[in-house]
Amino acid sequence: MKLKQQAYHLYIPVFILLLFYASVNAQTPAVLPTPVVNTDTTRSIEILGGNTLRLITLKDGTELQTLAGNAVVRQGRTTLKGDSIVLNSLTNIAEVFGHVHINDADTVNTYAGYLKYLGKERIAYLKKNVKLTDGKGTLLTEDLEYNLATGIASYKNGGRVINGSTVLTSSDAVYYSDTRDVYFKKFVHLTDPDYDIKADSLMYNTLSKIATFIAPTKIVTKEQGVINTKSGTYNLQTGEAIFLDRTSYSDSTRSIVGGKIAYDEKSGILQIEENGKLVDSVNNVTVIANQILLDKYKNSFLATRKPVMILYRNNDSTYVAADTLFSGLRKYDSTQRTSINATDTMNKVVAMNLKNVKDSIRYFLAFNNTRIFNDSLQAVCDSLYYSTEDSVFRMFRNPIAWNGYSQLNGDTMYMYTINQQPKELQVFNNSLVVNETTPGLYNQMAGRTLNAYFKEGNIDYIRIKGSPAESIYYPQDEDSAYIGMNRSSGDVIDVYFENKELNKVTFVNDVNGTLYPLKQIPADEKSLKAFKWLDAQRPKHKLELFE
């Protein structure tokens, strides 16, 4: 602060002296005094040239050398130029007025209207239209302190850095010439054709064009995607970024959040890790996983490391967990495109007017150890296919479903839903229904195929077909006491439920059966061949899917 005050005290009298000597020079032939030269050329400031040179002795005995017109001095590899220069060789301090230019070892050039240079410390104080350039970026401000010994420049009263098409403005900044880093502070704003970034603090490298985030930062991309982060790096040249510390991203159709997010603009892929969350607002789908790969251009995602998908419909939620979850868009053939009526998944397939058919529909795949939880129905299987076109859960390889006290399983299973509520369940090959009527007592029906129909989320009616279909049923009297076990077979078995409990079993065609008294049931007749009670595999709560 004392140095700046000294600069202002010298400015007015020195300027008057320059005007005086300039008028004398116009009338009298110039007699140049011998300049004072310090023998230490690496620390002293030496005079290289000027149109006029004068020696002035102030009242206190201070001797100043003044150069007017194309004035040039040098210290080591640093050259100072200006319209006029006042040099104190004893203190090694120079003041430069008008068209100031500092060239530091041919690497950094600085321009200004006024300069005070402290030769011993090699510190430059510049004012008025200051411009510093390193060949890659340009720093502009009205007040700059530049330490040429360390290569560090700083401003505290506002400025900006221009790097190609990128412009950064801030209240404060520190520039490091050796690394080409600029540390911006307070009201930082970066504008670029592809990005708009606002932060309290930001590091930017003019050589690599990498922005480093060290404070809460908001990034708006040209696709109108918004990123909020606290730390990370963004290469504005390649479009590659790594964000840390719970970063979020959102656009018009989706939002994501994760402990770590890596982004590659060219491929359009975002990699989310550490408690990642993806929300698809168009399809009302949320995915939670420790790793999610999102392809923005293909509009698809792959989730691994304990992924869980949540489907929302009409205040109801269905949870799907598996080792791997994938979602993509299935596009129609523009020449031969047909679709089924999404409102009728029960019996009929209806051709739609092609003008109303969407160009693509979203589908979901689940691989290995797939589990499903809904308040109405729970299921497990090896793999799953689900489409928003018809809202059908297609389950493959040993699927098992539970509703109330009933278990249904077979080789393949289709579950038709409306607003996430089950409407029909189709089981193909080796179909089996097990209903636990009391602990250790199981009604059983088996056949080739099975169709279960639901009412308000609960099984209302089941039809089993086979050659033949088999049944083990424990009938009850009017007092709900068991009267025995009925083992029967037929072409078709119809099972009716009431108040979530099995109420009646009927048989159609080629009926054959035996009623055993409760205490006289042969041990080998108590179970059908395919019987297995698999309640231990049943998801009991949605939180189990996150474990």
N, C-alpha and C positions, 0 to 999 in steps of 0.2 A: 504494500500500500504506500509506503514512503517513496518507493521508486516512481510510482505513478504520479504522486504529487510533485516530485522533482521535475518530471517531464513537463507538466503543465506550467511550472514556474519558469522553465527555460524557454518554452515555446514562444511567448510574446516578445521578450527582448531579443532573442536570436533572430526572429523574423524581421524586426525593425532594423537590426544590424545588417541583415542581408540586403534589404532595400537600400540602405545607406551606401553600402559598398558597391552595389550594382550601379548607383548613380555616379559615384566617383569613378568607377571603372569606365563609364561611358565618356568621361571627360579627360581622364589621365591614363597614359599607357600603363598596363598592368605590370607590377613588379612582384613576382611570386616569391614569397618567403620560403626558406628551406623547411619542409615538413618535418614534424617530430616523428621519429620512427623508433619503435621498440624493436630490439634485436630478437625477441622471442616471436617469430613469425607465426607459430601455431596458436599463440594466445593473444597476441596484439592485433589491433586492427590497422591494416596498412592501406594507404591511399593508392588507388590505381589510376584515377583520372577525374577530370572535371574541367569545365570551360574556364572557371576562375577559382583561385585558391587564395584565401586570406587567413592571417593569423590575428586573433583578437585576444586582448588581455583585459579581463574584467577587473572591477575595482578591488575585488578580494584577491587578485593576483592569479586567478584561474585563467589558463591559456586554452583557447578553443581554436580549432582549425575549421574553416568553413569552405565548402565547395558548392558552387552554383553552376547549374547546367550540366546535364549528363554526368552527374556525380556517381562515382563508383569506389567502393572500398571492399576490402576482403579480410577475412579472418580464417586462416587455414583453408578448407575447401568450401567455405561459405562466402558468397558474394552478396553485397548489399548495393542496390542501385536506387536512384531517385532523382527528382528535379534538383534537390539541394540536400546537403548533409552537413551536420555540425558534429565535430568529433572532439572528444576530450581524451587525449592520448594517455593522460595520467590515470584516469579512472577506467579507461577502455570502454567508454559509453558513447554511443552514436545515436543521433536523432536524424531521421530521414523524412523529408517532406515532399509530397507530390509524386504520383506514379511510382510508389514503392514496389520494389521487386527483390525478393530473397530467393537465391538459388542455393540449395543445400546439397552439395556433392552430386549435382545433376540428377537427383532422384525426386526431390520435392521442391516445387516452386510456389511461392507465396506472394500475393499482391495486396496492396492496401493504399490508403490515402496518407497514412501517417504511421511511423515506426519509431519506437524507442528500443534500442538494442543494448543489453548489458553484456559486454564482451567477456568479462571474467566468468560469469555464470552461463553465458551463451543462451540467454533468455531474450526473446523478442516479444514486445507488446505492440500489437497492431490495432489500428482503428480505421473506420470509414471504408466501406465496401471491401471488406477483407475476403480474399479468395485464396484457398490453399488447395493444390492439386498434386496428386501423386501419379498421374498418368492413367489411373483407373477411375478414381472418384474425385469430385470437387466439393470442397467445404466452403460454404458462404456464410458470413456473419458480419456484424458491425464492430465486434470487440473480441480479439483473440489473443491468448497467451500461448506462445510457442517456445518450448524448450528444445533448442537444437542439439543440446548435448544428449538428451534422452530420446529425442524424436517424438515427444508428447506435446500435443496441442489441445487447448480446451477453450470453450466459450461458456458463458453463464447468463447471457442475456438474449438467447434465442438465435437460432441459425438452422441451416439445412445442409444436407449432403446429397449431391446428385451423382448417381452411378448408372450411366446409360439411361434407360427409361424408368429407373427407380429413383424416387425422391423421398428422403427422410427428413423430417423436421422435428425439433425438440426445443425445450427451454435451455437445457444444459447438454454438453457433449464433451467427451475426451477422445482425441484421435491419437493412435499409436502408429507412427510411420513405419516402424520395423516390421510389424505384423499386418499392417493395413486394417486393423480393427478400429471401429468407432463404437464407443460406449455412450448411448443416448440415455438421458434421464429427463423425467417430467414432461408430460404431454407429448409423448413420442407418437408420430404418425408416419407410416410408410405407405406410399402410393406407388402402384405399378399397374401396367395393363392387365395383369392377371390376379393381383392381390390388393387388398386394402387392410393394413394392419395398424391397430392402435394398442398402445401399452404405456405403462408408467416408466419402464426401463427396457432397454433392448441393446443387444450387441449385434454389430453388422460388419462383415468383412468385405471391403470394396474389391478385393482380388477374386475371392471365391464366390462372392454374392450369397454367402450363407448368413442368415439371420439366426441369432441365438437368443432364446427367450429366458428371462430370469425373473419375471414378474407376471402378474395376471395380464394376459394378452388376448385380444379378439382379432381373428383373421377372417376376412370375407373374401372368398374366391370368386373368379369370374363366372362360375356356374351358380353363384349365389349360395354356395355352401358356407356355413359359419363354423369356425373352429374357436373354442375357448380353451386356453391352456395356461399353465404357470411356468413350465420349463420345457426345453427341447430345442431342436434346430430345424431350420427350413432352408433348403437350397433353392433360391429363387431362379437359378439358372437351369437346373435339371428337374425341378419340381419334386424332389425327394425330401421327405421330412420324417423326423422322429419326435414324438411328443411324449412327455412323461408327466407324472404327478396328477393323475386323474383328469385326462383331457376329454373334451366332448366335441362332437361334430354333428351338424344337422343341416338338412336341406328341405325341400318342399315335400319329400315323400318319406324320409327316414331320419332317425337320430341315433347316434352311437355314443358310448362313453366307455372308458377303460383306463386302467392304470398306465398302460403303454399303448401308443398308437403309432404305427409306421404307415406312411402314405407315399405312393408313387403315382404322380400325376399322369405320366405317359401311359401306364397300364391301367390306371383307374382303380388300383387295388389298395384297400386299407386293411391293415392287419391289427386287430385289437387283442390285447392280452391283459391278464390280471383282472379278473372280475369284469369282463367285458359285457356290455349290454347293447343290443340292437333292437330298435323299435321301428317296425314297418307300419306307418300310420295309414297307408292305403288299404292294407289287408288286415289291420288290427292284430298284428302278430308281434310278439316280443321274444327275443332270443337272449339267453344268459349263458355265458360260457367263459372259460379261461383262455380260449383262443377262437377268434372269429376272423375269417377272411372274407371281405366284402368286395365284390367286383362292381364298381359303379356303372361301367359301360354295358356289361351284360346283365346288370340288375340281378345278381345272384349272390349267395353267401354259402360258406362252408364253416360249420362250427364244430369244434372238438374240445377235448379236455373237460369232461363233465358238462356237456351242453344240455340245456332245457329250453324247450319252445313252448310259449303260452299263446293259445288262440282265444281271442275275446269275441264273444257274440252275445248281445242283449244281456249284459250284466252276468254272463256265465263264462267260465274259463275252463279250457281243457289244457292240461299239461302233458307234454311229450318229452321224454328223456331217452337218450341213446348214446352209444359211443361216438357216433358221428351224425350230424344233421346237415342236410343240404337243401337249398331252395333255388329254383330257377324259373325261367319263363318258357313255356311251351308255345311255339308259334304255329299258326295255322298255315296250311298250303293255300296260297292265294287262288289257285286254280280249282282246288277241290277241298273246300273247307266246310265241314259240318260240325254240329255240336249237339249235345243233349240239353233238354230243358232242365235247368238247374233247380227249378221249383218242384219237379216231379222225379224223385229218385226211388220211388217205391216199385213201380211196375213197368212204366212205359218209357220208350225212347222216342222222342219227337224231334223231327227236323225243324230247325229254326230258320227264320228269314235271315239270309246271309248279310243283309244290311245291318242287322243287330248283333252279329257275332263279333266278339272282340278279336283284335289281331293276335293277342297272346293271353294266356292264363297262367297264374302262378301255381306251382306245385312244390311239394315238400317231400323229402326222402329222409328216412331214419334207418341207420344201419347198426346191427349188433346190439343185443341187450336192450331192446326198445321197451319202454314202459309208458303207459298212458294213465292219467288220473283225471277223472271228472267226478263231481259229487254224485252223479247218477250211475256212472259206469267206470270200471277200471279194467285195464288190459295189459298183457305182456306179449311180446313176439320177438322174432329175430330181426325182421325188417318191415318197413312201413312205407306206403305211398299215399299221399293226401293231396287232393286238388281242390282249389277254390271254385272250380267249374261246377262240381256236383256235391262237394262237401262229404265225400266218401273216404273213410279210412280203410285202406286195403292192407291187411296184415298177412304176412307170409312166414312160413316155417314155424310150426308149433304155436300158433296163436291161442291165447287163453283170455277170456273176458269174464268179468264178474259183475253181477247186478243184484244187489240185496244179498239173499242167501243162496243165489244160484250161480253156477259156474258153467260156462260154455266153451268148448274147445274143438279143434279139428286141424286139418292140414292147412287150410286157407280160410280167411275170414274177411268179409266186407261189412263195414258198419256205416250205414247211411244216417246222416244227421241233418237236422234243421236247427240253426242257431245253437250249435254245439250240443243239442239234445239228441240222444239216439232215437231213431224212428224205426229202423229195421236192421237186423243183424243176419247176414247170410253166411253159413258155414259149409264149406265144400270138402267132402271126403273125410271119413272117420269122425263124423260129428258126434258130439257127446254133450248131454246136459246133466249136471249134477246139482240137486237141490238138497241142502242140509235142512232137514225138517226138525231135528234135534241133535245135540252133540252125539256123534257116532252113528247116526241113522241118516241114510242118504237115499233120496229118490233119484233114479237114474234112467235116462233115455238115450239110446244110441241109434245111429243110422248112417246112411250115405251122405245125405244133405240135411240142412236144418235152416229154418227161417223163423226168426224171433221178432215179434212186433212189440213196440213199446208205446206206453201211454203215460204222458207226463213224467217221462224219464225212467219208468219202471216197466219190467216185462209184463205184458198183458196176455200174450198168446204165443205159443210155439207150435210149429208143425215140423215133424221129423219124417223123412222118407227114407226107405231102405228096402233091401231084399233079403231078409225082412228088416224092419225097424224093431228094436227091442226096448223093453221097459221093465224096471223094477220100481214098484210104487207101494207106499205104505198108506193104505186107506184109513180113515178115522171115522168114528161114529159121531152122533150128534153132540156128545159130550167131549169131543176132541180126543178121545182115547183111541189108541192104535188097535186095530182088530186083526192085523196080520200083514203079510207081504204078498203082493200080487206080482208075479213074474209073467209077462205076456209078450207077444210079438204080433206084428201085422205089417201090411204094406205102408200104412200111414199111422202116425201117432199124433194126436192133438192134445196139447197141454194148456190148461187154462189157469190163470192166476187171479187172485183177489186179495186186495190189501197187501201186496208184495209177497204173498204166500201161495204155494201151489194148491189149487183148489180141486181140479178135476183132470182126469186123464181118459181119453177116448181112443178107440182103435178103429181103423177102416180097412176092410178086406183081409181075408185069410188070417183072422184073429185066432190066436192060440195062446192060452195062458193057464196058470195055476195059482190058486190062493193058498198060501201057507199060514197056519196059525202062528202067532207071534213067537211062541215058545218051541215051535217045531220046524223052524227054518233051517234047511241043510246049510252047513257052513260054506259049501262050494256054490250055493245059489244066491248068496247075499250080494254079489258084485257082478256086474257085466265085465266082459273080457277087457274092455278098454278103460275100465274105471280107475281114476286117480283123483283124489281130492288134493288140489294144489293151492290151497289157501295161503300157504307159507310164501308163495311167490307174488301174492296180491299186494299192490301198493295200498297201504292203509291210510296214508296222508300225503298230500302234495309235497310236503317238505322232504319226504323220503327221496324224491326224485333229484334233489339238490345235493344229496350226500355222496 
